[in-house]
Amino acid sequence: MLGKVFLNLFLLQVRKPSHHQSFMSYFCISLAIFDLILLGMMFLIFCNRNALIGEIRFTEYHICLLPQITAFVYGILHYPVSLIAGLDYCITITHTSKYQNKCWKSLYIVAVLLTWISVLGYVLNLQSSSLWPNLNNDNYGHQCPFYISSQTYWLSLGMLSIICLVLVFCWSEIINMMQSTQFISFDRDIVLLFPYELEGCARDRSKHLLSRLLISFMGTWTPFIMLQMLIVLLNAEIPAHIEMNVPWLCFVNSFLIGIACWVRRQDIVFTEDSWDVDPFVSWKFCFTPSSFQNTDKAVKLDNEIIIC
């Protein structure tokens, strides 16, 4: 848990500064806070074992019970969080702005709180369910059994399947695009300059945009994609309270933004204002070259866009 807390805080600190607010960004912050609270409570219980507070005597059982409940809560959050974040981006992706009004921010805070409260209430009502491991069972000995969520497996498998299908469908386009893509150094940053969009029918332009989106996504998240492939192939069992973390949510977040950009591609209008909807992937650069007539102007307006 200590390593997970450090990783969460590190990702929140090193991500690209972004003023765009979204449900996923608020949820990532809330997850980091919950993990920090959980770590502190586990540490306090560990330091005060066999201490009697009120009518409760804290033992190793409570050290196991606390992350066990957290594992159940985290294990069923993947689907609802992904669904809400996906709907959020499909609605707001066409009018991303550097500043959002207080109404949207309040709505995101309420949505995050309701998500946590509803899932926690659902889990606490499962106390008599067979899903709860029996800690008094001698078969467990001194081990603490944790809930292994299947949501992460199927979500990873679905995203990897979509990536592979798009890769096969746009293979020739991606090869041609990569051969003509240029890396330009601007203000000590490496900028990935896509080739111009070729004139053609709407299907050709859509395929060209899909290839750009895939290159931008994989250019940032290839190591994490390889890790997810390894986890899926090995069917690795990771406790749910460890598997739900900020890096995983950032990966899902970029994937959902890419899907939203593709679905709402006809309604997205590029502006010169900041379009930092994703703290890691600069999706704006996928739309920029087709909006300008020369390369110098495109590079000048996108001097802050970096492909990691």
BAVEX-845926 format. One record per residue (C-alpha): residue number from 0; residue in three letters; x negated, y negated, z negated. Coordinates in nm, 2 decimals, decimal comma. Last residue first. Layout:
N
[kekol NUM; 'Ala'; [X; Y; Z]]
...
This chain:
308
[kekol 307; 'Cys'; [-0,60; -1,09; 2,46]]
[kekol 306; 'Ile'; [-0,45; -1,28; 2,74]]
[kekol 305; 'Ile'; [-0,48; -1,65; 2,66]]
[kekol 304; 'Ile'; [-0,26; -1,94; 2,77]]
[kekol 303; 'Glu'; [-0,37; -2,27; 2,62]]
[kekol 302; 'Asn'; [-0,49; -2,43; 2,95]]
[kekol 301; 'Asp'; [-0,16; -2,35; 3,12]]
[kekol 300; 'Leu'; [-0,07; -2,69; 3,27]]
[kekol 299; 'Lys'; [-0,42; -2,74; 3,41]]
[kekol 298; 'Val'; [-0,44; -2,39; 3,55]]
[kekol 297; 'Ala'; [-0,11; -2,42; 3,74]]
[kekol 296; 'Lys'; [-0,21; -2,76; 3,88]]
[kekol 295; 'Asp'; [-0,55; -2,63; 4,00]]
[kekol 294; 'Thr'; [-0,38; -2,33; 4,17]]
[kekol 293; 'Asn'; [-0,16; -2,52; 4,40]]
[kekol 292; 'Gln'; [0,21; -2,53; 4,49]]
[kekol 291; 'Phe'; [0,37; -2,48; 4,15]]
[kekol 290; 'Ser'; [0,66; -2,29; 4,01]]
[kekol 289; 'Ser'; [0,56; -1,94; 4,14]]
[kekol 288; 'Pro'; [0,24; -1,97; 3,94]]
[kekol 287; 'Thr'; [0,42; -2,04; 3,60]]
[kekol 286; 'Phe'; [0,66; -1,75; 3,56]]
[kekol 285; 'Cys'; [0,43; -1,47; 3,43]]
[kekol 284; 'Phe'; [0,22; -1,74; 3,25]]
[kekol 283; 'Lys'; [0,51; -1,81; 3,03]]
[kekol 282; 'Trp'; [0,49; -1,46; 2,89]]
[kekol 281; 'Ser'; [0,19; -1,56; 2,68]]
[kekol 280; 'Val'; [0,16; -1,24; 2,46]]
[kekol 279; 'Phe'; [0,06; -1,26; 2,09]]
[kekol 278; 'Pro'; [0,28; -1,51; 1,90]]
[kekol 277; 'Asp'; [0,57; -1,45; 2,14]]
[kekol 276; 'Val'; [0,82; -1,73; 2,20]]
[kekol 275; 'Asp'; [0,55; -1,98; 2,27]]
[kekol 274; 'Trp'; [0,72; -2,17; 2,54]]
[kekol 273; 'Ser'; [0,57; -2,52; 2,48]]
[kekol 272; 'Asp'; [0,71; -2,79; 2,70]]
[kekol 271; 'Glu'; [0,62; -2,82; 3,07]]
[kekol 270; 'Thr'; [0,94; -2,64; 3,17]]
[kekol 269; 'Phe'; [1,00; -2,30; 3,33]]
[kekol 268; 'Val'; [1,37; -2,22; 3,39]]
[kekol 267; 'Ile'; [1,49; -1,87; 3,29]]
[kekol 266; 'Asp'; [1,84; -1,79; 3,41]]
[kekol 265; 'Gln'; [1,75; -1,55; 3,69]]
[kekol 264; 'Arg'; [1,50; -1,37; 3,48]]
[kekol 263; 'Arg'; [1,76; -1,29; 3,21]]
[kekol 262; 'Val'; [1,72; -0,91; 3,21]]
[kekol 261; 'Trp'; [1,34; -0,92; 3,29]]
[kekol 260; 'Cys'; [1,26; -1,19; 3,03]]
[kekol 259; 'Ala'; [1,47; -1,00; 2,77]]
[kekol 258; 'Ile'; [1,29; -0,67; 2,84]]
[kekol 257; 'Gly'; [0,95; -0,85; 2,80]]
[kekol 256; 'Ile'; [1,08; -1,01; 2,48]]
[kekol 255; 'Leu'; [1,18; -0,67; 2,35]]
[kekol 254; 'Phe'; [0,84; -0,52; 2,42]]
[kekol 253; 'Ser'; [0,67; -0,82; 2,25]]
[kekol 252; 'Asn'; [0,88; -0,77; 1,94]]
[kekol 251; 'Val'; [0,83; -0,40; 1,93]]
[kekol 250; 'Phe'; [0,45; -0,45; 1,91]]
[kekol 249; 'Cys'; [0,49; -0,73; 1,65]]
[kekol 248; 'Leu'; [0,71; -0,50; 1,45]]
[kekol 247; 'Trp'; [0,45; -0,22; 1,45]]
[kekol 246; 'Pro'; [0,18; -0,47; 1,35]]
[kekol 245; 'Val'; [0,40; -0,60; 1,07]]
[kekol 244; 'Asn'; [0,47; -0,27; 0,90]]
[kekol 243; 'Met'; [0,73; 0,01; 0,89]]
[kekol 242; 'Glu'; [0,51; 0,32; 0,91]]
[kekol 241; 'Ile'; [0,39; 0,28; 0,55]]
[kekol 240; 'His'; [0,73; 0,28; 0,38]]
[kekol 239; 'Ala'; [0,85; 0,55; 0,62]]
[kekol 238; 'Pro'; [0,58; 0,80; 0,53]]
[kekol 237; 'Ile'; [0,39; 0,91; 0,84]]
[kekol 236; 'Glu'; [0,44; 1,25; 0,99]]
[kekol 235; 'Ala'; [0,24; 1,29; 1,31]]
[kekol 234; 'Asn'; [0,43; 1,44; 1,60]]
[kekol 233; 'Leu'; [0,08; 1,50; 1,76]]
[kekol 232; 'Leu'; [0,21; 1,38; 2,10]]
[kekol 231; 'Val'; [0,41; 1,10; 1,94]]
[kekol 230; 'Ile'; [0,13; 0,98; 1,72]]
[kekol 229; 'Leu'; [-0,12; 0,99; 2,00]]
[kekol 228; 'Met'; [0,11; 0,80; 2,24]]
[kekol 227; 'Gln'; [0,17; 0,54; 1,97]]
[kekol 226; 'Leu'; [-0,21; 0,49; 1,93]]
[kekol 225; 'Met'; [-0,26; 0,46; 2,30]]
[kekol 224; 'Ile'; [0,02; 0,19; 2,31]]
[kekol 223; 'Phe'; [-0,15; 0,01; 2,02]]
[kekol 222; 'Pro'; [-0,48; 0,00; 2,21]]
[kekol 221; 'Thr'; [-0,30; -0,12; 2,53]]
[kekol 220; 'Trp'; [-0,11; -0,40; 2,34]]
[kekol 219; 'Thr'; [-0,25; -0,72; 2,49]]
[kekol 218; 'Gly'; [-0,32; -0,64; 2,85]]
[kekol 217; 'Met'; [-0,04; -0,39; 2,84]]
[kekol 216; 'Phe'; [0,22; -0,66; 2,79]]
[kekol 215; 'Ser'; [0,07; -0,91; 3,04]]
[kekol 214; 'Ile'; [0,03; -0,64; 3,30]]
[kekol 213; 'Leu'; [0,39; -0,51; 3,25]]
[kekol 212; 'Leu'; [0,54; -0,86; 3,27]]
[kekol 211; 'Arg'; [0,34; -0,93; 3,59]]
[kekol 210; 'Ser'; [0,46; -0,61; 3,75]]
[kekol 209; 'Leu'; [0,82; -0,69; 3,66]]
[kekol 208; 'Leu'; [0,78; -1,03; 3,82]]
[kekol 207; 'His'; [0,65; -0,87; 4,15]]
[kekol 206; 'Lys'; [0,93; -0,62; 4,14]]
[kekol 205; 'Ser'; [1,19; -0,90; 4,10]]
[kekol 204; 'Arg'; [1,03; -1,09; 4,38]]
[kekol 203; 'Asp'; [1,04; -0,79; 4,61]]
[kekol 202; 'Arg'; [1,41; -0,72; 4,52]]
[kekol 201; 'Ala'; [1,51; -1,08; 4,59]]
[kekol 200; 'Cys'; [1,37; -1,07; 4,94]]
[kekol 199; 'Gly'; [1,03; -1,20; 5,04]]
[kekol 198; 'Glu'; [0,78; -1,47; 5,00]]
[kekol 197; 'Leu'; [0,49; -1,35; 4,79]]
[kekol 196; 'Glu'; [0,45; -1,47; 4,43]]
[kekol 195; 'Tyr'; [0,11; -1,64; 4,39]]
[kekol 194; 'Pro'; [-0,17; -1,44; 4,24]]
[kekol 193; 'Phe'; [-0,19; -1,42; 3,86]]
[kekol 192; 'Leu'; [-0,44; -1,63; 3,67]]
[kekol 191; 'Leu'; [-0,56; -1,47; 3,35]]
[kekol 190; 'Val'; [-0,72; -1,74; 3,13]]
[kekol 189; 'Ile'; [-1,03; -1,69; 2,92]]
[kekol 188; 'Asp'; [-1,07; -1,97; 2,67]]
[kekol 187; 'Arg'; [-1,38; -2,19; 2,63]]
[kekol 186; 'Asp'; [-1,18; -2,50; 2,75]]
[kekol 185; 'Phe'; [-1,10; -2,31; 3,07]]
[kekol 184; 'Ser'; [-1,27; -2,00; 3,18]]
[kekol 183; 'Ile'; [-1,08; -1,84; 3,47]]
[kekol 182; 'Phe'; [-1,02; -1,47; 3,52]]
[kekol 181; 'Gln'; [-0,87; -1,40; 3,86]]
[kekol 180; 'Thr'; [-0,60; -1,15; 3,97]]
[kekol 179; 'Ser'; [-0,64; -1,04; 4,33]]
[kekol 178; 'Gln'; [-0,73; -0,68; 4,27]]
[kekol 177; 'Met'; [-0,50; -0,66; 3,97]]
[kekol 176; 'Met'; [-0,21; -0,77; 4,18]]
[kekol 175; 'Asn'; [-0,27; -0,51; 4,45]]
[kekol 174; 'Ile'; [-0,30; -0,23; 4,19]]
[kekol 173; 'Ile'; [0,01; -0,36; 4,01]]
[kekol 172; 'Glu'; [0,22; -0,37; 4,33]]
[kekol 171; 'Ser'; [0,12; -0,02; 4,42]]
[kekol 170; 'Trp'; [0,21; 0,11; 4,08]]
[kekol 169; 'Cys'; [0,54; -0,07; 4,03]]
[kekol 168; 'Phe'; [0,77; 0,23; 4,00]]
[kekol 167; 'Val'; [0,51; 0,45; 3,83]]
[kekol 166; 'Leu'; [0,42; 0,18; 3,58]]
[kekol 165; 'Val'; [0,78; 0,09; 3,52]]
[kekol 164; 'Leu'; [0,86; 0,46; 3,45]]
[kekol 163; 'Cys'; [0,56; 0,49; 3,22]]
[kekol 162; 'Ile'; [0,65; 0,18; 3,02]]
[kekol 161; 'Ile'; [1,01; 0,29; 2,99]]
[kekol 160; 'Ser'; [0,90; 0,63; 2,86]]
[kekol 159; 'Leu'; [0,66; 0,47; 2,61]]
[kekol 158; 'Met'; [0,94; 0,25; 2,48]]
[kekol 157; 'Gly'; [1,18; 0,54; 2,44]]
[kekol 156; 'Leu'; [0,92; 0,77; 2,27]]
[kekol 155; 'Ser'; [0,83; 0,49; 2,03]]
[kekol 154; 'Leu'; [1,19; 0,44; 1,93]]
[kekol 153; 'Trp'; [1,25; 0,81; 1,91]]
[kekol 152; 'Tyr'; [0,95; 0,86; 1,67]]
[kekol 151; 'Thr'; [1,02; 0,54; 1,47]]
[kekol 150; 'Gln'; [1,38; 0,64; 1,41]]
[kekol 149; 'Ser'; [1,28; 0,99; 1,28]]
[kekol 148; 'Ser'; [1,19; 0,86; 0,94]]
[kekol 147; 'Ile'; [0,98; 1,07; 0,70]]
[kekol 146; 'Tyr'; [1,10; 1,02; 0,34]]
[kekol 145; 'Phe'; [0,83; 1,07; 0,08]]
[kekol 144; 'Pro'; [0,74; 1,35; -0,16]]
[kekol 143; 'Cys'; [0,52; 1,26; -0,46]]
[kekol 142; 'Gln'; [0,28; 1,54; -0,54]]
[kekol 141; 'His'; [0,20; 1,65; -0,89]]
[kekol 140; 'Gly'; [0,37; 1,99; -0,84]]
[kekol 139; 'Tyr'; [0,61; 1,96; -0,54]]
[kekol 138; 'Asn'; [0,72; 2,33; -0,57]]
[kekol 137; 'Asp'; [0,81; 2,27; -0,94]]
[kekol 136; 'Asn'; [1,12; 2,07; -0,84]]
[kekol 135; 'Asn'; [1,18; 1,79; -1,07]]
[kekol 134; 'Leu'; [1,12; 1,53; -0,80]]
[kekol 133; 'Asn'; [1,41; 1,67; -0,60]]
[kekol 132; 'Pro'; [1,39; 1,50; -0,27]]
[kekol 131; 'Trp'; [1,68; 1,26; -0,18]]
[kekol 130; 'Leu'; [1,83; 1,35; 0,16]]
[kekol 129; 'Ser'; [2,06; 1,61; -0,01]]
[kekol 128; 'Ser'; [2,28; 1,32; -0,11]]
[kekol 127; 'Ser'; [2,36; 1,23; -0,47]]
[kekol 126; 'Gln'; [2,16; 0,91; -0,46]]
[kekol 125; 'Leu'; [2,29; 0,82; -0,12]]
[kekol 124; 'Asn'; [2,48; 0,51; -0,23]]
[kekol 123; 'Leu'; [2,15; 0,34; -0,31]]
[kekol 122; 'Val'; [2,05; 0,38; 0,05]]
[kekol 121; 'Tyr'; [2,36; 0,20; 0,19]]
[kekol 120; 'Gly'; [2,32; -0,08; -0,06]]
[kekol 119; 'Leu'; [1,96; -0,13; 0,04]]
[kekol 118; 'Val'; [2,05; -0,13; 0,41]]
[kekol 117; 'Ser'; [2,33; -0,39; 0,36]]
[kekol 116; 'Ile'; [2,11; -0,61; 0,14]]
[kekol 115; 'Trp'; [1,81; -0,61; 0,37]]
[kekol 114; 'Thr'; [2,01; -0,68; 0,68]]
[kekol 113; 'Leu'; [2,22; -0,94; 0,51]]
[kekol 112; 'Leu'; [1,91; -1,12; 0,40]]
[kekol 111; 'Val'; [1,76; -1,12; 0,75]]
[kekol 110; 'Ala'; [2,08; -1,24; 0,91]]
[kekol 109; 'Val'; [2,12; -1,52; 0,65]]
[kekol 108; 'Ile'; [1,77; -1,64; 0,72]]
[kekol 107; 'Tyr'; [1,82; -1,62; 1,10]]
[kekol 106; 'Leu'; [2,14; -1,81; 1,08]]
[kekol 105; 'Ser'; [1,98; -2,08; 0,86]]
[kekol 104; 'Lys'; [1,70; -2,12; 1,12]]
[kekol 103; 'Trp'; [1,96; -2,14; 1,41]]
[kekol 102; 'Cys'; [2,16; -2,40; 1,23]]
[kekol 101; 'Lys'; [1,85; -2,60; 1,13]]
[kekol 100; 'Asn'; [1,78; -2,69; 1,49]]
[kekol 99; 'Gln'; [1,50; -2,53; 1,69]]
[kekol 98; 'Tyr'; [1,17; -2,70; 1,78]]
[kekol 97; 'Lys'; [0,92; -2,58; 2,04]]
[kekol 96; 'Ser'; [1,21; -2,46; 2,25]]
[kekol 95; 'Thr'; [1,32; -2,14; 2,41]]
[kekol 94; 'His'; [1,64; -2,21; 2,62]]
[kekol 93; 'Thr'; [1,67; -1,90; 2,84]]
[kekol 92; 'Ile'; [1,52; -1,66; 2,58]]
[kekol 91; 'Thr'; [1,79; -1,75; 2,33]]
[kekol 90; 'Ile'; [2,07; -1,51; 2,40]]
[kekol 89; 'Cys'; [1,87; -1,21; 2,53]]
[kekol 88; 'Tyr'; [1,61; -1,28; 2,26]]
[kekol 87; 'Asp'; [1,86; -1,26; 1,97]]
[kekol 86; 'Leu'; [2,03; -0,95; 2,11]]
[kekol 85; 'Gly'; [1,69; -0,78; 2,12]]
[kekol 84; 'Ala'; [1,61; -0,89; 1,77]]
[kekol 83; 'Ile'; [1,95; -0,76; 1,64]]
[kekol 82; 'Leu'; [1,90; -0,42; 1,81]]
[kekol 81; 'Ser'; [1,54; -0,38; 1,70]]
[kekol 80; 'Val'; [1,62; -0,47; 1,34]]
[kekol 79; 'Pro'; [1,92; -0,24; 1,34]]
[kekol 78; 'Tyr'; [1,72; 0,06; 1,49]]
[kekol 77; 'His'; [1,40; 0,03; 1,28]]
[kekol 76; 'Leu'; [1,56; -0,04; 0,94]]
[kekol 75; 'Ile'; [1,65; 0,32; 0,86]]
[kekol 74; 'Gly'; [1,31; 0,43; 0,74]]
[kekol 73; 'Tyr'; [1,23; 0,11; 0,56]]
[kekol 72; 'Val'; [1,52; 0,16; 0,31]]
[kekol 71; 'Phe'; [1,45; 0,53; 0,26]]
[kekol 70; 'Ala'; [1,07; 0,46; 0,21]]
[kekol 69; 'Thr'; [1,15; 0,18; -0,03]]
[kekol 68; 'Ile'; [1,35; 0,43; -0,25]]
[kekol 67; 'Gln'; [1,05; 0,66; -0,25]]
[kekol 66; 'Pro'; [0,81; 0,37; -0,31]]
[kekol 65; 'Leu'; [0,99; 0,31; -0,64]]
[kekol 64; 'Leu'; [1,06; 0,67; -0,74]]
[kekol 63; 'Cys'; [0,69; 0,77; -0,74]]
[kekol 62; 'Ile'; [0,57; 0,51; -0,98]]
[kekol 61; 'His'; [0,90; 0,57; -1,17]]
[kekol 60; 'Tyr'; [0,81; 0,94; -1,22]]
[kekol 59; 'Glu'; [0,46; 0,85; -1,33]]
[kekol 58; 'Thr'; [0,62; 0,71; -1,65]]
[kekol 57; 'Phe'; [0,81; 0,40; -1,76]]
[kekol 56; 'Arg'; [1,01; 0,45; -2,08]]
[kekol 55; 'Ile'; [1,35; 0,27; -2,04]]
[kekol 54; 'Glu'; [1,56; 0,17; -2,34]]
[kekol 53; 'Gly'; [1,42; -0,18; -2,37]]
[kekol 52; 'Ile'; [1,06; -0,16; -2,23]]
[kekol 51; 'Leu'; [0,89; 0,15; -2,37]]
[kekol 50; 'Ala'; [0,54; 0,20; -2,23]]
[kekol 49; 'Asn'; [0,45; 0,55; -2,12]]
[kekol 48; 'Arg'; [0,27; 0,40; -1,82]]
[kekol 47; 'Asn'; [0,20; 0,03; -1,84]]
[kekol 46; 'Cys'; [-0,08; -0,02; -1,60]]
[kekol 45; 'Phe'; [0,08; 0,21; -1,34]]
[kekol 44; 'Ile'; [0,41; 0,03; -1,38]]
[kekol 43; 'Leu'; [0,25; -0,31; -1,33]]
[kekol 42; 'Phe'; [0,06; -0,18; -1,02]]
[kekol 41; 'Met'; [0,37; -0,03; -0,87]]
[kekol 40; 'Met'; [0,56; -0,36; -0,93]]
[kekol 39; 'Gly'; [0,28; -0,57; -0,77]]
[kekol 38; 'Leu'; [0,26; -0,34; -0,46]]
[kekol 37; 'Leu'; [0,64; -0,35; -0,42]]
[kekol 36; 'Ile'; [0,64; -0,73; -0,44]]
[kekol 35; 'Leu'; [0,36; -0,75; -0,18]]
[kekol 34; 'Asp'; [0,55; -0,51; 0,05]]
[kekol 33; 'Phe'; [0,87; -0,71; 0,01]]
[kekol 32; 'Ile'; [0,69; -1,04; 0,10]]
[kekol 31; 'Ala'; [0,53; -0,88; 0,41]]
[kekol 30; 'Leu'; [0,87; -0,75; 0,51]]
[kekol 29; 'Ser'; [1,03; -1,09; 0,46]]
[kekol 28; 'Ile'; [0,76; -1,26; 0,68]]
[kekol 27; 'Cys'; [0,82; -0,99; 0,95]]
[kekol 26; 'Phe'; [1,19; -1,05; 0,93]]
[kekol 25; 'Tyr'; [1,16; -1,42; 0,98]]
[kekol 24; 'Ser'; [0,95; -1,36; 1,29]]
[kekol 23; 'Met'; [1,19; -1,10; 1,42]]
[kekol 22; 'Phe'; [1,50; -1,32; 1,39]]
[kekol 21; 'Ser'; [1,33; -1,59; 1,59]]
[kekol 20; 'Gln'; [1,17; -1,93; 1,54]]
[kekol 19; 'His'; [0,95; -2,09; 1,80]]
[kekol 18; 'His'; [0,67; -2,30; 1,65]]
[kekol 17; 'Ser'; [0,40; -2,06; 1,74]]
[kekol 16; 'Pro'; [0,04; -2,05; 1,63]]
[kekol 15; 'Lys'; [-0,12; -1,74; 1,78]]
[kekol 14; 'Arg'; [-0,14; -1,45; 1,53]]
[kekol 13; 'Val'; [-0,44; -1,44; 1,30]]
[kekol 12; 'Gln'; [-0,26; -1,52; 0,97]]
[kekol 11; 'Leu'; [0,05; -1,30; 1,01]]
[kekol 10; 'Leu'; [-0,16; -1,02; 1,13]]
[kekol 9; 'Phe'; [-0,40; -1,05; 0,84]]
[kekol 8; 'Leu'; [-0,12; -1,07; 0,58]]
[kekol 7; 'Asn'; [0,04; -0,75; 0,71]]
[kekol 6; 'Leu'; [-0,30; -0,57; 0,72]]
[kekol 5; 'Phe'; [-0,38; -0,68; 0,37]]
[kekol 4; 'Val'; [-0,04; -0,56; 0,25]]
[kekol 3; 'Lys'; [-0,09; -0,23; 0,43]]
[kekol 2; 'Gly'; [-0,43; -0,17; 0,28]]
[kekol 1; 'Leu'; [-0,29; -0,24; -0,07]]
[kekol 0; 'Met'; [0,00; 0,00; 0,00]]
